[in-house]
Amino acid sequence: MNAVVRVAVDGKASSATIVLTPPELGQVHVERRYSDDGVSATLRADHPEAAQALGQTTGELRRALEDKGVTVQ
């Protein structure tokens, strides 16, 4: 699976669209919001297969963020 990422930043929020290859996987949309409490992120996949793949990697993502000093709740 390959991906192309597009990012937009607007004040205290940013969004990214990840275009997956093969095209049947669709896109993954990521919204990040920044506040005094930290950063929150929402991921939304166009297709169940892409959502399932994301769900299978949440542990890896958590560990990678924690390795960089990010507190994940």
Long-range contacts (C-beta under 8 A, 24 or more apart in sequence): 1-25, 1-53, 3-28, 20-50, 24-49, 25-49, 25-50, 25-53, 26-50, 28-54, 38-71
